[in-house]
Amino acid sequence: MMKKKVYALFAITTLCFYNAYSQSSGDVSSDGRSGNIISTGVPFLLVAPDAKAGAMGEVGVATAPDGNSIHWNPSKLAFLKDSYGVSVSYSPWMQKFVPDINIAYLSGYYRLDERNVLGGSLRYFSYGDIQMTDDAGNPQGTYNPNELSVDASLARSFGQNFSLGTAVRFIYSNLTSGMVNSANQNKAGVALAADVSGYYKSDRKSFLDNEATYTFGVNISNIGTKISYTDAGPKYFLPTNLRLGGGITYHIDDDNDFMLTVDANKLLVPSDPNSTKSVPAGIFSSFGDAPGGFSEEMKEINFGFGAEYLFNKQFALRAGYFYENPNKGNRNYLTLGAGFKYNIVNIDMAYIAANTQKSPLAQTLRFSLSLNFAEVAEAVKK
């Protein structure tokens, strides 16, 4: 295995393990942020897993519900029309650094009754293979650092326009393979977390001589225990995140819909990576603890802007833009994508059109495949 690959993998793993990113733009977290970022544990939880949202500037809290809603806003599941379904997504990740880093996402849902929907998902993030050596440089085999999370969610509608939802999450982060550091035996990090969310969609209203639907969403995700990789070592905050958004879908006619949507995100963790505050204290203090005051707090908010044209509910063209302050992560890129539905199958693709010299996420591709098993059952009956 090439030394360049070994070094890159080791550097990324070390960064994620210690969460001690320097101010250099060369250090990158697993969600693609770089520079003077707010440090947290397991940043892979913030990576957009599916191609539909990935093509629209990574927005999703107020878009139409689908099988991947657990990540963006669990409460949206209550407005899915089908009885059950499953979706799988895959993306090679940060290929600029290492060719075998990837993220996979499996999700599904099941309607219990008219008001309640259960959901579940599995997210797996692999950092590829690392060639392990001893102090003398002798090969000690290969190792695959990886992280995963398992979710279970419940969404409940309250009438035709509003829903609430929650998700509980088990997080497992195995980055060190039991290596010894500073006389401490490293171990896999384990944590528990929860999301709370809400979603509102209006009835169709008159707009520019046609009809339009308005949507609003909020999701506070990854509220949970801290994570640690040693028995006596430091504990790191999970990437608790506040996501707010809204959208409008313009119904041009029976076959043509056009949607515009926007999301705003802010991490609800202390700016100081060495903070020993409790999780609740860290959340509340995150609105006013930036060293630069209010102006720096505003810079910590990132935005996603998305658009979708949908024809006959079968073919979609999508585009978006993701903006993050250059001093607070520096993720700025255009996203493009398309979707196609045939019978029971939905296929989506997304592409990040970023500057290859500046962004570790440049030329990233995402793929999603969704199946509606309820339609399969109906087709079999016929």
Residue, then its C-alpha position, 0 to 999 in steps of 0.5 A: m500500500m502506498k505511503k501517501k495513502v497510509y499517511a492520509l488515512f492515519a491523519i484523518t483517523t487521528l483527527c477524528f479520534y482526538n477531535a483536535y483540529s488545528q487552524s490549518s486548512g489542510d486538516v479536514s473533519s469527516d464531514g468535509r469541514s476545515g479551518n477554524i471549526i467547532s470541534t465535536g465527536v463523530p462528525f460523520l453524523l452530519v454528512a448528508p446521506d442521500a442523493k435527493a437532498g445532496a443534489m439540492g444544497e443539502v436541504g431536507v428539513a422542510t422538503a417533501p417526505d421520503g424514505n430518508s426523512i429520518h436524517w433530516n426531520p423524522s416528523k415528516l414520515a407521518f405524511l408519507k402516503d405509502s404503507y411501507g418502503v425502504s431506501v439505500s444510499y451510497s457515496p464514495w467520500m472525500q476521494k481527493f484524499v483517499p480512494d476507499i472512504n465511503i458512506a452507506y445509508l439504509s433506511g425504512y419506514y412502516r405505517l402503523d395507522e393513519r397517524n403514526v409511522l415507525g422508521g429505522s435506519l443504519r448509517y455506516f462510515s468506512y475510512g478504508d484500509i490502513q496498513m498497521t506497522d510497529d515502531a520498527g516499520n514492520p507490517q502488522g496487518t491492515y485495519n479498517p477504522n469505521e463508525l456507524s449509527v442505528d436509529a429508530s424513530l416515531a412520527r405522529s400527525f396532528g390533523q392534516n397539516f402538522s406532525l411531530g417526531t422523534a428518533v433515538r440513536f445508538i452510535y459506535s465509533n471504532l477508530t483506533s483498533g485498541m492502540v495505546n496512546s500516552a499509556n491509555q488503552n484506546k477503545a471504541g467510543v459508544a454514545l446514545a442520542a435523540d432527535v426532536s422535530g416538527y413539520y408543517k405543510s399548508d393546504r394548497k393556496s392561490f399563488l400567481d394564478n396557480e396553487a402552491t404549498y408551503t412547508f416549514g420544519v425544525n429538527i434538533s438532532n444528536i442530543g445525547t451523551k458525550i463520547s470517549y475513546t479511553d476510560a480516563g481520557p477526555k469526553y467529546f460532545l456529539p454534533t448536536n445540531l439545530r436545523l430550521g427551514g422552509g419551502i414553497t412548491y408551486h403547482i404549475d399544472d397537474d404534471n409540473d411542480f417547482m419547489l424552492t427550499v432553504d435550510a439553516n444549521k447551527l451546532l449547539v455545542p460549546s465553541d471551546p473544544n476543551s469545555t467540561k460543561s454538561v450537555p444541556a449547559g453546552i446547548f444553551s451556552s452555544f448561542g453566546d459563547a463565541p470568542g468574537g461575540f454575536s458577529e462570530e455566532m452568526k458566522e457559525i450558521n451555514f445555509g443550504f438552498g435547493a430547487e427541484y423541478l418535478f415532471n409527472k411525479q416521475f422525473a426530477l431535475r435538482a440544483g442547490y448551493f451550500y454556503e458555510n463561512p470560510n472561517k467556520g468550515n469553508r464548505n461552499y459548493l454548487t450541487l446538481g442532480a436528477g431523479f427518476k421513478y419507474n413503477i416501484v423504483n426511485i433512482d436519484m443521483a447527486y454531484i458536488a461541483a466544487n473547486t477541486q483545489k479548495s474543497p475535499l468534497a469536490q466531484t463527490l457522487r451520491f446514489s440512492l435507490s428507493l423501493n415501495f413494497a406496498e406497490v409491489a404487494e398491490a401489483v402481486k394481488k392484481 
